[in-house]
Amino acid sequence: MKKFIKRASKSLKSFRNQATASVALAILSVNEALADLPKMQAPSRGEGTGIMQTIKNHAYDALILGGLLLGAFAFMKVAGSLISEFGEVQAGRKKWGDLGMLALVGAILLVVIIWLITEASKIL
């Protein structure tokens, strides 16, 4: 038992020494990052002639991004609904036709949302 404790103590000391050396090496090898921040890009419609026009152009980009997020949210809801419906079909509580109908309605919903986002971007 004493041999085991001695051996364990030796390996623990060795591990501690290696860990200390690794941490010291990591601290000493850290260099300063000299990268610049990227330049801010103009809005998709351009900067405009004044501050108000530039703000409107940024708002346009924000609304388009909001529409894309709405489309992504709708896609996630349709996918989640289809997954839960598939579980119901596998459990025998629903039929395959129910899953197909839900997939059809979900696909139509996604197409309508994408079309509305496209129309909204033309109107703005």
C-alpha positions as CSV (number, residue, x, y, z in Angstrom):
1,M,0.0,0.0,0.0
2,K,2.9,2.3,0.8
3,K,4.4,1.7,-2.6
4,F,1.1,2.6,-4.3
5,I,0.8,5.8,-2.3
6,K,4.4,6.7,-3.2
7,R,3.8,6.0,-6.8
8,A,0.6,8.0,-6.8
9,S,2.3,10.9,-5.1
10,K,5.1,10.9,-7.6
11,S,2.7,10.9,-10.6
12,L,0.7,13.7,-9.0
13,K,3.8,15.8,-8.5
14,S,4.8,15.1,-12.1
15,F,1.4,16.0,-13.4
16,R,1.4,19.2,-11.3
17,N,4.8,20.2,-12.7
18,Q,3.7,19.5,-16.2
19,A,0.5,21.5,-15.7
20,T,2.5,24.4,-14.2
21,A,4.9,24.4,-17.1
22,S,2.1,24.3,-19.6
23,V,0.3,27.2,-18.1
24,A,3.5,29.2,-17.9
25,L,4.3,28.5,-21.5
26,A,0.7,29.4,-22.6
27,I,1.0,32.7,-20.7
28,L,4.4,33.6,-22.2
29,S,3.4,32.7,-25.7
30,V,0.4,35.0,-25.9
31,N,1.0,37.8,-28.3
32,E,-0.8,41.1,-28.9
33,A,-3.5,41.0,-31.5
34,L,-2.9,43.6,-34.1
35,A,-5.9,43.2,-36.3
36,D,-8.0,46.2,-37.2
37,L,-11.8,46.3,-37.0
38,P,-13.5,46.0,-40.4
39,K,-14.8,49.1,-42.0
40,M,-18.5,49.8,-41.6
41,Q,-20.3,49.1,-44.8
42,A,-22.9,51.5,-46.2
43,P,-26.6,50.3,-46.3
44,S,-27.7,48.4,-49.3
45,R,-29.4,51.5,-50.8
46,G,-26.3,53.6,-50.2
47,E,-25.4,56.3,-47.7
48,G,-27.8,58.9,-49.0
49,T,-27.4,62.7,-49.2
50,G,-28.0,63.4,-45.5
51,I,-28.2,61.8,-42.1
52,M,-32.0,61.2,-42.4
53,Q,-31.6,59.5,-45.7
54,T,-28.8,57.3,-44.3
55,I,-31.0,56.4,-41.2
56,K,-33.9,55.5,-43.6
57,N,-31.6,53.3,-45.6
58,H,-30.4,51.5,-42.4
59,A,-34.0,51.1,-41.3
60,Y,-34.8,49.5,-44.6
61,D,-32.0,47.0,-44.1
62,A,-33.3,46.4,-40.5
63,L,-36.8,45.7,-41.8
64,I,-35.5,43.3,-44.5
65,L,-33.6,41.5,-41.8
66,G,-36.7,41.3,-39.6
67,G,-38.6,39.8,-42.5
68,L,-35.9,37.2,-43.0
69,L,-36.0,36.4,-39.2
70,L,-39.8,36.1,-39.5
71,G,-39.4,33.6,-42.4
72,A,-36.8,31.6,-40.4
73,F,-39.1,31.5,-37.4
74,A,-42.0,30.3,-39.6
75,F,-39.8,27.6,-41.0
76,M,-38.8,26.4,-37.5
77,K,-42.5,26.3,-36.4
78,V,-43.5,24.3,-39.5
79,A,-40.5,21.9,-39.0
80,G,-41.4,21.5,-35.3
81,S,-45.0,20.8,-36.1
82,L,-44.1,18.2,-38.7
83,I,-41.7,16.5,-36.3
84,S,-44.4,16.3,-33.6
85,E,-46.9,15.1,-36.1
86,F,-44.5,12.4,-37.3
87,G,-44.2,11.2,-33.7
88,E,-48.0,11.0,-33.6
89,V,-48.1,8.9,-36.8
90,Q,-45.4,6.6,-35.4
91,A,-47.4,6.1,-32.2
92,G,-50.5,5.2,-34.3
93,R,-52.6,8.1,-33.1
94,K,-52.6,9.9,-36.6
95,K,-52.6,8.8,-40.2
96,W,-49.9,9.4,-42.8
97,G,-52.5,11.6,-44.7
98,D,-52.6,14.0,-41.7
99,L,-48.8,14.4,-41.9
100,G,-49.0,15.0,-45.7
101,M,-51.7,17.6,-45.2
102,L,-49.7,19.4,-42.6
103,A,-46.6,19.3,-44.8
104,L,-48.6,20.8,-47.7
105,V,-50.2,23.5,-45.6
106,G,-46.7,24.3,-44.1
107,A,-45.1,24.5,-47.5
108,I,-47.9,26.9,-48.7
109,L,-47.5,29.0,-45.6
110,L,-43.7,29.3,-46.2
111,V,-44.2,30.2,-49.8
112,V,-46.7,32.9,-48.9
113,I,-44.5,34.3,-46.2
114,I,-41.5,34.5,-48.6
115,W,-43.7,36.1,-51.3
116,L,-45.0,38.7,-48.7
117,I,-41.4,39.5,-47.6
118,T,-40.4,40.0,-51.3
119,E,-43.4,42.3,-51.9
120,A,-42.7,44.2,-48.8
121,S,-39.1,44.8,-49.9
122,K,-40.3,46.2,-53.2
123,I,-42.8,48.6,-51.4
124,L,-40.2,49.9,-48.9
